[in-house]
Amino acid sequence: MTDLLFSELSLPAELVRDLDRQNPWWRNQPLPVIPVFRRWPYNKLRERLDHPIAPIMVIRGPRQIGKTTLQLQLIKSLLEQGVSPQRILRVQFDDLPSLAHAKFEEPILRIVDWFEKTILRATLNESAHRQEPVFLFFDEVQNLEAWDVQLKSLVDHSTVRVMVTGSSALRIEMGRDSLAGRIHSLEVGPLRLNEIAALRSLGRLNPLQQENGWPDWLRPEFWRELTVYAERQSGALRLAFAAFSERGAYPLAQANAGISWEDIAAQLNETVVRRVIEHDLRVGERGRKRDRQLLEAVFRMSCRYLGQSPNPALLAREAQRSLNANIGPQRIRHYLDFLDSSLLLRAIEPLEIRLKKRRGYSKLCLCDHAIRAAWLQEIVPLDPTALDCALHLSDLAGHIAESTVGYFFASLTGLSVAHLPERGNDPEVDFVLTIGEKRIPVEVKYRRVIDPLRDTFGLRAFLEKAVHNAPFGLLITRGDAPAVSDPRIVTVPLAAMLIVR
């Protein structure tokens, strides 16, 4: 097999060696040791490989949430099913130092050309006509120049099944126009509560919904049912939420429960935050390097202001003081956009009604509160029992809860999420979900005692305006908060809301 790999090369020898290492099945060698635990997208992705609705499947999400593991698990399942190893190509583009030194254009197409000639020994179309489709797995492909144009050319002229993963929402979205009609996308965030329960063997915890089902979200009975459904699973739910409160939702943190938090925090900082700041976001357009210190400062401020909508002018003044440099609000906005594109945080935009955007600033929602705890070295519990022992952190826990809700909603593919800033006599609403032509206002009140009038003022004001077309409102609370008497407002504990899917 080695002689075959290095004969009639159309790629640099060092790149061929790297591809050979990434595809050990070509030599009948085992895959790397892969975690047995499978994340929630696995079954859906496996189904899409067997029955594609588009030639390209795109999985996007922040770094270190298991996208590469998903690819390897899917490849293993294909091989176990009897798919010929020569019909599978995987390329991890952020682990190909030889590619940076290669002097050829359109690397995706050239690698596939080489694969057809050297490994498959047929064209992609010839293999497809034999009912033996080829599977291409590309990891972190968005860092390549014109990756979308190359993939478009590939799937327009060849029958092939392509799975792409990426940790840059901006670059993936930039390729969407070129790939219109050829792409099916899925966003994967950190672990969901039912995944934490399964990974930690805390008991069986089932989500109320799998995927889709947006019409159900428009019924208040659905959300009341969710609360009852959560109560039936209260044992596992309580343990999973406590584990989430303690360590967040990164697989690294939950899969290594026996390792000290200090070591986990250091690893999260190194493999997630610094990797994004120093590698993914450092190089901008035309190779221009962005200011690493400013990126770090903006991320630190985002952690401080998570769940809030800070004025970029305020952040600019804070950055000026900390860095002793002349930094304006516009530059802060750009750097927030960069962080949003990495999916480390989501900047939730103000609501637009009839094409008029409400004046206000983006609400900052972090992908996981454990990233904040690691970066700022400040632990804030969400679990009610732990929070009762640290009452001085209640307000901060409320902001973290709001951030958790915002990122959870924003990570659900197909759901439109905004927030409503305070304006004139109109009070603020934490989040507004738009489904079809209807809107659902959402307030997060993460305190033990709920004031039925004061804490629902924003929801009631929103519901009373016909222009909003809102059938009811959601009040997200701590687990021990009672329901409110207004029949238009459904109270849902945060832990229950996190198992809606």
Backbone torsions as a table, in degrees:
resi	resn	phi	psi	omega
1	MET	NA	-36.6	-179.8
2	THR	-61.6	-42.5	178.2
3	ASP	-60.4	-38.7	179.5
4	LEU	-63.2	-43.2	-177.1
5	LEU	-62.2	-34.1	-172.8
6	PHE	-104.4	13.5	176.1
7	SER	-98.9	146.2	177.6
8	GLU	51.1	47.7	-176.1
9	LEU	-66.0	136.6	169.3
10	SER	-115.4	6.4	176.7
11	LEU	-126.1	156.7	174.6
12	PRO	-57.4	144.6	-175.4
13	ALA	-58.9	-38.9	-178.3
14	GLU	-68.3	-32.8	176.9
15	LEU	-69.2	-38.4	176.7
16	VAL	-61.9	-41.2	178.5
17	ARG	-62.6	-40.7	178.1
18	ASP	-64.0	-42.8	178.4
19	LEU	-64.5	-39.2	178.0
20	ASP	-60.9	-41.2	179.8
21	ARG	-67.6	-35.8	-178.8
22	GLN	-77.8	-13.3	-177.8
23	ASN	-127.0	64.9	-174.6
24	PRO	-64.3	-22.2	-179.5
25	TRP	-63.2	-21.9	176.8
26	TRP	-60.4	-30.1	-178.8
27	ARG	-103.9	19.7	-178.1
28	ASN	57.8	30.9	176.2
29	GLN	-97.9	153.0	-178.6
30	PRO	-71.1	156.6	172.9
31	LEU	-71.0	167.2	170.9
32	PRO	-59.6	162.5	176.3
33	VAL	-65.5	123.3	-174.0
34	ILE	-113.1	137.9	175.9
35	PRO	-56.4	139.9	179.0
36	VAL	-71.6	-33.7	-177.9
37	PHE	-64.2	131.6	179.8
38	ARG	-111.0	131.5	179.5
39	ARG	-74.9	165.6	-171.8
40	TRP	-58.1	-31.1	-178.2
41	PRO	-74.1	-9.8	-170.0
42	TYR	-55.1	-53.5	-175.7
43	ASN	-62.1	-39.1	-179.9
44	LYS	-66.3	-42.5	179.6
45	LEU	-66.2	-39.1	178.6
46	ARG	-62.5	-40.8	178.1
47	GLU	-64.0	-39.4	-179.2
48	ARG	-69.5	-30.1	175.0
49	LEU	-66.8	-39.1	179.8
50	ASP	-76.2	-37.2	-175.8
51	HIS	-134.0	75.9	-175.8
52	PRO	-68.4	141.8	172.0
53	ILE	-102.8	-6.5	173.9
54	ALA	-154.6	151.3	-176.7
55	PRO	-68.1	-22.1	-177.0
56	ILE	-120.3	125.2	174.3
57	MET	-106.4	123.1	-178.4
58	VAL	-111.4	125.7	175.0
59	ILE	-113.1	119.9	179.3
60	ARG	-121.7	149.4	-179.9
61	GLY	176.8	165.8	-179.9
62	PRO	-64.5	165.5	179.6
63	ARG	-63.2	148.5	171.4
64	GLN	68.7	25.8	176.7
65	ILE	-104.2	3.7	171.9
66	GLY	108.8	16.8	-179.0
67	LYS	-66.2	-43.8	178.9
68	THR	-65.2	-41.0	177.6
69	THR	-60.7	-40.8	176.8
70	LEU	-58.5	-44.7	178.5
71	GLN	-59.1	-47.6	-177.7
72	LEU	-65.5	-38.5	177.2
73	GLN	-63.3	-39.8	179.0
74	LEU	-67.4	-40.7	177.5
75	ILE	-62.7	-43.4	178.5
76	LYS	-59.5	-41.7	-179.5
77	SER	-66.6	-36.3	177.2
78	LEU	-64.7	-43.9	179.8
79	LEU	-64.2	-42.0	179.0
80	GLU	-66.3	-27.0	178.1
81	GLN	-75.8	-14.9	178.9
82	GLY	108.1	7.2	175.8
83	VAL	-66.0	132.7	-179.7
84	SER	-60.5	134.2	178.8
85	PRO	-56.7	-29.1	-178.2
86	GLN	-73.6	-5.3	178.5
87	ARG	-98.6	8.9	-176.9
88	ILE	-125.6	125.1	175.4
89	LEU	-124.5	128.0	174.3
90	ARG	-123.9	133.0	178.2
91	VAL	-131.1	119.7	175.1
92	GLN	-99.1	101.2	-168.0
93	PHE	-73.4	-21.6	176.9
94	ASP	-86.7	5.8	177.9
95	ASP	-125.5	36.9	-179.7
96	LEU	-128.5	75.7	179.1
97	PRO	-59.8	-28.3	-179.2
98	SER	-67.7	-24.3	-178.9
99	LEU	-68.7	-32.8	-179.2
100	ALA	-65.3	-25.9	-178.6
101	HIS	-97.4	-5.1	-178.4
102	ALA	-73.8	137.4	-176.2
103	LYS	-104.4	59.0	175.5
104	PHE	-143.9	153.0	-178.7
105	GLU	-92.1	166.5	177.4
106	GLU	51.3	61.4	-174.5
107	PRO	-62.1	-33.9	179.3
108	ILE	-61.3	-48.2	-178.7
109	LEU	-66.0	-39.0	-178.9
110	ARG	-69.1	-37.2	177.1
111	ILE	-65.5	-41.4	178.6
112	VAL	-66.1	-38.8	175.3
113	ASP	-56.5	-48.1	-179.6
114	TRP	-62.8	-41.5	179.7
115	PHE	-61.0	-44.9	178.4
116	GLU	-59.5	-46.0	-173.9
117	LYS	-74.3	-39.6	-168.5
118	THR	-99.4	-36.2	-175.4
119	ILE	-103.4	-54.8	-176.6
120	LEU	-72.1	-32.5	-176.9
121	ARG	58.7	34.3	177.5
122	ALA	-168.3	167.9	173.5
123	THR	-82.8	161.8	177.1
124	LEU	-58.5	-39.3	-178.7
125	ASN	-69.2	-38.8	177.5
126	GLU	-61.7	-41.7	179.0
127	SER	-65.5	-40.4	179.2
128	ALA	-64.2	-38.9	179.6
129	HIS	-66.4	-23.2	176.3
130	ARG	-87.2	11.3	-176.7
131	GLN	61.4	33.8	178.2
132	GLU	-127.8	70.6	-175.2
133	PRO	-62.4	149.7	179.0
134	VAL	-94.5	143.0	-179.7
135	PHE	-113.8	123.3	179.2
136	LEU	-113.8	125.8	179.4
137	PHE	-116.4	116.6	-178.7
138	PHE	-117.4	121.8	-177.2
139	ASP	-106.5	129.5	-179.4
140	GLU	55.0	45.0	-177.1
141	VAL	-73.3	-21.3	-171.8
142	GLN	-66.8	-13.2	179.2
143	ASN	-77.3	-10.5	177.8
144	LEU	-82.3	144.2	176.2
145	GLU	-69.1	134.2	177.4
146	ALA	57.0	35.5	179.5
147	TRP	-61.0	-37.7	-177.1
148	ASP	-68.1	-39.3	179.0
149	VAL	-64.9	-39.3	178.6
150	GLN	-65.6	-43.3	178.9
151	LEU	-65.9	-37.5	177.4
152	LYS	-60.5	-47.5	178.6
153	SER	-61.1	-39.2	-177.7
154	LEU	-63.7	-52.4	-175.0
155	VAL	-78.1	-19.7	176.4
156	ASP	-73.4	-26.2	-175.7
157	HIS	-114.4	-1.7	-178.7
158	SER	-140.3	144.0	173.0
159	THR	-89.6	110.0	-173.0
160	VAL	-156.0	157.3	178.5
161	ARG	-112.2	120.3	-172.2
162	VAL	-118.7	132.8	172.8
163	MET	-121.2	125.3	-175.4
164	VAL	-120.1	135.4	172.6
165	THR	-118.8	149.9	-180.0
166	GLY	-157.9	150.3	179.0
167	SER	-111.8	15.6	176.7
168	SER	-122.0	105.2	179.6
169	ALA	-63.7	-38.7	-177.5
170	LEU	-61.2	-49.6	-176.7
171	ARG	-70.0	-33.9	175.7
172	ILE	-65.6	-43.9	-179.8
173	GLU	-65.6	-35.4	178.6
174	MET	-62.3	-27.0	179.2
175	GLY	-87.7	-6.6	-174.7
176	ARG	-64.6	-40.1	-178.2
177	ASP	-61.9	-44.3	-179.8
178	SER	-64.1	-29.7	-173.8
179	LEU	-103.3	18.4	-178.5
180	ALA	-54.8	130.9	-179.9
181	GLY	82.9	-6.0	-177.2
182	ARG	-117.0	2.9	-168.5
183	ILE	-130.9	140.5	171.8
184	HIS	-128.4	122.7	-171.6
185	SER	-114.3	155.6	-179.7
186	LEU	-146.6	131.7	177.3
187	GLU	-100.6	134.7	-179.7
188	VAL	-124.1	119.2	177.8
189	GLY	-99.9	-164.2	174.4
190	PRO	-61.6	176.2	-174.8
191	LEU	-56.9	141.5	170.2
192	ARG	-86.1	165.5	-175.0
193	LEU	-59.9	-40.7	-179.8
194	ASN	-65.8	-28.7	176.5
195	GLU	-72.0	-38.5	176.9
196	ILE	-62.3	-42.1	179.1
197	ALA	-62.0	-41.5	-179.6
198	ALA	-70.5	-43.6	-177.4
199	LEU	-65.2	-35.7	-177.5
200	ARG	-95.7	3.0	-178.5
201	SER	55.1	49.1	-177.9
202	LEU	-95.7	2.0	-177.3
203	GLY	118.6	162.4	-178.4
204	ARG	-76.2	126.6	-179.3
205	LEU	-135.0	113.1	-175.8
206	ASN	-105.4	137.4	172.3
207	PRO	-71.9	155.3	179.5
208	LEU	-69.3	-38.5	-179.0
209	GLN	-120.7	155.4	168.8
210	GLN	-89.2	-91.9	176.8
211	GLU	-130.4	171.8	-179.4
212	ASN	58.9	-152.3	178.8
213	GLY	75.2	27.7	179.9
214	TRP	-59.8	-35.4	178.2
215	PRO	-55.9	-32.5	177.9
216	ASP	-62.0	-32.7	-178.0
217	TRP	-65.5	-19.0	-178.5
218	LEU	-86.2	1.3	178.8
219	ARG	-106.4	124.0	177.4
220	PRO	-60.5	-28.9	178.8
221	GLU	-62.4	-30.6	179.0
222	PHE	-61.8	-42.6	-177.3
223	TRP	-74.9	-32.3	174.0
224	ARG	-67.4	-38.8	176.5
225	GLU	-62.2	-36.2	179.5
226	LEU	-60.3	-42.3	179.9
227	THR	-63.7	-44.2	178.5
228	VAL	-64.2	-41.4	179.3
229	TYR	-60.7	-40.6	179.0
230	ALA	-67.0	-37.9	179.9
231	GLU	-64.2	-33.1	178.6
232	ARG	-66.3	-23.9	-178.9
233	GLN	-112.0	28.2	-169.4
234	SER	-59.2	-34.1	-178.5
235	GLY	-62.6	-56.0	-179.9
236	ALA	-67.1	-36.5	-179.1
237	LEU	-64.5	-43.3	-179.8
238	ARG	-62.0	-43.2	-180.0
239	LEU	-67.5	-41.4	-179.3
240	ALA	-66.5	-40.4	179.7
241	PHE	-68.2	-36.6	176.3
242	ALA	-64.1	-40.6	177.3
243	ALA	-65.2	-40.4	176.5
244	PHE	-62.7	-44.0	179.1
245	SER	-60.3	-40.7	-175.1
246	GLU	-75.0	-40.2	-170.2
247	ARG	-129.6	2.0	-179.5
248	GLY	77.3	-159.2	-170.1
249	ALA	-126.3	16.1	174.7
250	TYR	-78.2	135.6	178.5
251	PRO	-51.9	-40.0	179.8
252	LEU	-55.2	-43.2	-176.1
253	ALA	-73.3	-41.0	-175.8
254	GLN	-80.2	-31.4	-179.4
255	ALA	-75.8	-12.9	-178.5
256	ASN	-124.0	54.7	-175.7
257	ALA	-63.4	-22.4	-179.1
258	GLY	-83.5	-7.1	-179.9
259	ILE	-92.3	142.7	-175.6
260	SER	-59.9	148.9	179.4
261	TRP	-60.3	-36.3	-179.2
262	GLU	-58.9	-42.2	178.7
263	ASP	-69.5	-40.4	177.5
264	ILE	-62.9	-43.9	-179.3
265	ALA	-60.7	-43.4	178.9
266	ALA	-62.0	-39.1	179.9
267	GLN	-69.3	-39.9	177.1
268	LEU	-62.5	-42.9	178.5
269	ASN	-61.2	-41.5	-175.3
270	GLU	-74.6	-46.2	-171.5
271	THR	-90.8	-17.1	-179.5
272	VAL	-110.3	-69.0	-171.4
273	VAL	-66.4	-53.5	-177.3
274	ARG	-66.4	-34.2	177.7
275	ARG	-61.6	-41.7	178.7
276	VAL	-68.2	-48.5	-174.6
277	ILE	-70.1	-42.9	-173.2
278	GLU	-90.4	-17.8	-177.2
279	HIS	-117.4	-60.2	-172.8
280	ASP	-68.1	-41.6	-173.6
281	LEU	-101.4	-10.2	-172.9
282	ARG	-66.5	-42.2	-177.1
283	VAL	-92.7	122.3	-179.2
284	GLY	-102.3	-153.9	-178.5
285	GLU	-62.9	140.1	178.7
286	ARG	54.9	30.3	174.6
287	GLY	78.5	3.6	-179.7
288	ARG	-68.8	131.3	-177.8
289	LYS	-86.9	132.0	177.0
290	ARG	-82.6	162.3	-176.2
291	ASP	-75.6	109.5	-178.0
292	ARG	-62.4	-42.6	-179.4
293	GLN	-62.3	-38.9	179.1
294	LEU	-69.7	-39.2	175.8
295	LEU	-58.1	-45.8	178.8
296	GLU	-62.6	-41.9	-178.6
297	ALA	-65.0	-42.4	-179.8
298	VAL	-67.1	-38.2	177.8
299	PHE	-66.1	-41.2	178.6
300	ARG	-61.5	-42.8	178.7
301	MET	-66.7	-35.0	176.8
302	SER	-62.1	-38.6	176.6
303	CYS	-65.2	-37.6	-179.8
304	ARG	-69.6	-35.5	-174.5
305	TYR	-105.6	21.2	-177.6
306	LEU	-63.0	146.6	-175.9
307	GLY	75.6	6.0	-178.8
308	GLN	-126.9	173.0	-178.3
309	SER	-122.6	73.8	-175.4
310	PRO	-71.0	146.0	174.7
311	ASN	-69.7	126.1	178.6
312	PRO	-55.3	-27.8	177.3
313	ALA	-65.2	-38.1	176.1
314	LEU	-64.7	-44.5	178.8
315	LEU	-63.9	-36.3	178.9
316	ALA	-63.6	-42.0	178.9
317	ARG	-64.0	-40.7	178.6
318	GLU	-65.3	-39.5	178.3
319	ALA	-66.3	-37.1	178.0
320	GLN	-62.0	-42.1	-179.5
321	ARG	-67.9	-41.3	-175.1
322	SER	-76.6	-31.6	-176.8
323	LEU	-105.4	-7.3	-178.6
324	ASN	54.0	49.6	-177.5
325	ALA	-141.4	158.3	179.4
326	ASN	-84.5	103.0	-175.7
327	ILE	-127.1	127.9	-177.5
328	GLY	-100.9	165.4	-179.3
329	PRO	-59.0	-35.7	-178.0
330	GLN	-64.2	-38.4	179.0
331	ARG	-67.3	-37.3	175.9
332	ILE	-61.1	-43.5	178.8
333	ARG	-59.2	-43.8	179.8
334	HIS	-61.2	-42.2	-177.8
335	TYR	-71.6	-32.6	173.0
336	LEU	-63.9	-38.9	177.1
337	ASP	-62.3	-39.9	179.2
338	PHE	-62.3	-44.9	179.9
339	LEU	-65.5	-37.8	176.1
340	ASP	-62.2	-38.5	-178.8
341	SER	-66.6	-24.2	178.9
342	SER	-80.4	-9.3	-178.2
343	LEU	68.8	8.5	171.5
344	LEU	-65.5	-36.5	174.2
345	LEU	-137.9	161.7	174.7
346	ARG	-118.8	126.7	175.6
347	ALA	-93.9	100.9	-176.5
348	ILE	-78.3	122.2	-174.1
349	GLU	-81.0	156.7	174.3
350	PRO	-63.1	152.4	-177.3
351	LEU	-66.4	138.6	172.4
352	GLU	-106.3	127.1	176.1
353	ILE	-123.9	122.9	-177.8
354	ARG	52.9	45.5	176.6
355	LEU	64.8	14.6	176.9
356	LYS	-110.9	113.2	-179.7
357	LYS	-80.2	132.0	175.8
358	ARG	-65.6	137.1	177.3
359	ARG	-65.3	131.9	-178.9
360	GLY	165.3	-177.5	-176.1
361	TYR	-120.5	162.2	-177.3
362	SER	-65.0	143.3	174.7
363	LYS	-92.5	128.6	-172.5
364	LEU	-93.7	119.8	-178.6
365	CYS	-125.4	118.2	-175.9
366	LEU	-83.1	147.2	-176.5
367	CYS	-63.4	-28.9	-178.3
368	ASP	-161.3	131.3	-178.1
369	HIS	-65.9	-18.3	177.1
370	ALA	-66.8	-29.9	176.3
371	ILE	-64.5	-41.1	176.3
372	ARG	-63.1	-46.9	-179.4
373	ALA	-59.7	-38.9	-179.4
374	ALA	-70.8	-44.1	-173.7
375	TRP	-74.0	-40.4	-178.4
376	LEU	-93.5	-7.2	-176.1
377	GLN	53.3	51.0	-177.3
378	GLU	-143.6	111.0	-176.7
379	ILE	-94.1	125.9	177.7
380	VAL	-125.7	114.8	-177.0
381	PRO	-76.7	151.2	171.9
382	LEU	-106.5	-25.9	-179.5
383	ASP	-60.7	127.4	-175.7
384	PRO	-55.3	-40.5	-179.3
385	THR	-63.8	-46.3	178.5
386	ALA	-67.3	-35.5	-178.7
387	LEU	-68.9	-32.3	177.5
388	ASP	-64.3	-20.8	177.8
389	CYS	-90.6	0.0	-180.0
390	ALA	-142.2	61.2	-173.7
391	LEU	-60.8	-26.9	-179.5
392	HIS	-67.0	-13.0	179.5
393	LEU	-99.5	8.6	-173.2
394	SER	-61.0	-45.8	-178.8
395	ASP	-63.7	-42.1	179.6
396	LEU	-66.2	-38.3	176.7
397	ALA	-62.4	-34.0	176.8
398	GLY	-63.2	-41.7	177.2
399	HIS	-65.4	-39.8	179.3
400	ILE	-65.9	-39.7	176.9
401	ALA	-61.9	-41.8	178.6
402	GLU	-64.1	-40.9	176.6
403	SER	-62.1	-41.5	-180.0
404	THR	-61.7	-44.6	179.5
405	VAL	-63.5	-45.4	-177.7
406	GLY	-62.3	-45.1	-179.4
407	TYR	-68.4	-37.7	178.8
408	PHE	-59.6	-49.5	179.4
409	PHE	-63.4	-43.5	-176.3
410	ALA	-66.4	-23.4	-177.7
411	SER	-86.5	-4.5	179.7
412	LEU	-84.9	112.9	-176.8
413	THR	-59.7	125.2	176.3
414	GLY	99.2	-3.7	-179.9
415	LEU	-103.5	129.1	178.7
416	SER	-92.5	125.2	-175.6
417	VAL	-126.4	133.2	175.0
418	ALA	-141.5	179.3	171.4
419	HIS	-132.2	156.7	-176.6
420	LEU	-111.6	106.7	179.8
421	PRO	-70.1	157.0	174.2
422	GLU	-66.4	135.1	-179.2
423	ARG	-150.9	115.7	-178.8
424	GLY	61.1	-123.9	178.8
425	ASN	-87.9	-4.0	-179.0
426	ASP	-86.0	120.2	-179.6
427	PRO	-74.6	163.8	177.3
428	GLU	-70.0	146.6	169.1
429	VAL	-124.7	129.4	-172.3
430	ASP	-57.8	-49.7	-179.9
431	PHE	-144.5	151.5	174.7
432	VAL	-130.3	120.2	177.9
433	LEU	-95.3	127.4	177.9
434	THR	-108.4	120.8	178.8
435	ILE	-127.9	110.3	-174.3
436	GLY	64.2	-122.9	179.7
437	GLU	-103.0	6.1	-178.1
438	LYS	-110.0	155.3	179.6
439	ARG	-128.1	142.7	177.8
440	ILE	-117.7	113.2	175.4
441	PRO	-76.7	143.2	-177.7
442	VAL	-130.7	126.5	173.9
443	GLU	-116.1	140.8	177.1
444	VAL	-112.2	113.9	178.0
445	LYS	-123.3	93.2	-172.4
446	TYR	-96.7	68.8	178.1
447	ARG	-138.0	160.6	-174.5
448	ARG	-70.0	-39.7	-177.6
449	VAL	-108.9	124.4	179.7
450	ILE	-102.5	127.7	173.0
451	ASP	-85.7	113.9	-172.5
452	PRO	-63.2	-19.9	178.6
453	LEU	-98.3	-54.8	-175.9
454	ARG	-64.0	-42.9	-174.0
455	ASP	-80.0	-6.8	177.4
456	THR	-114.7	8.1	-175.8
457	PHE	-59.4	-45.6	-179.4
458	GLY	-62.9	-41.8	178.9
459	LEU	-63.7	-46.3	-177.1
460	ARG	-65.6	-39.4	178.1
461	ALA	-63.4	-38.7	179.1
462	PHE	-67.4	-44.5	-177.2
463	LEU	-64.9	-28.8	-174.8
464	GLU	-80.7	-7.5	178.1
465	LYS	-96.4	115.9	-175.7
466	ALA	-60.5	-29.8	-176.9
467	VAL	-62.0	-24.8	-178.4
468	HIS	-78.0	-21.2	177.6
469	ASN	52.2	51.8	-175.6
470	ALA	-106.1	118.4	-178.7
471	PRO	-75.4	-26.8	-179.4
472	PHE	-168.2	175.6	177.8
473	GLY	-127.7	155.5	178.9
474	LEU	-110.9	134.1	174.5
475	LEU	-115.4	110.3	-179.5
476	ILE	-90.8	125.8	-171.4
477	THR	-131.3	176.9	166.2
478	ARG	-67.2	163.3	-176.1
479	GLY	-64.6	-24.0	-175.1
480	ASP	-101.7	11.9	-179.7
481	ALA	-83.1	134.9	-179.3
482	PRO	-76.0	162.5	176.6
483	ALA	-71.9	160.5	176.6
484	VAL	-99.9	161.1	-172.5
485	SER	-82.1	-20.3	-178.6
486	ASP	-64.8	117.6	-176.8
487	PRO	-66.1	-14.4	-180.0
488	ARG	-83.6	-7.1	-175.6
489	ILE	-118.5	125.0	179.9
490	VAL	-104.2	125.9	178.6
491	THR	-93.0	127.5	-179.4
492	VAL	-131.7	122.1	174.8
493	PRO	-62.6	148.7	-178.8
494	LEU	-56.4	-45.3	-178.7
495	ALA	-60.1	-39.6	178.5
496	ALA	-66.9	-41.3	-179.9
497	MET	-60.0	-33.0	-177.0
498	LEU	-76.1	-5.4	173.5
499	ILE	-112.0	17.4	175.1
500	VAL	-63.6	-29.0	175.2
501	ARG	-141.3	NA	NA
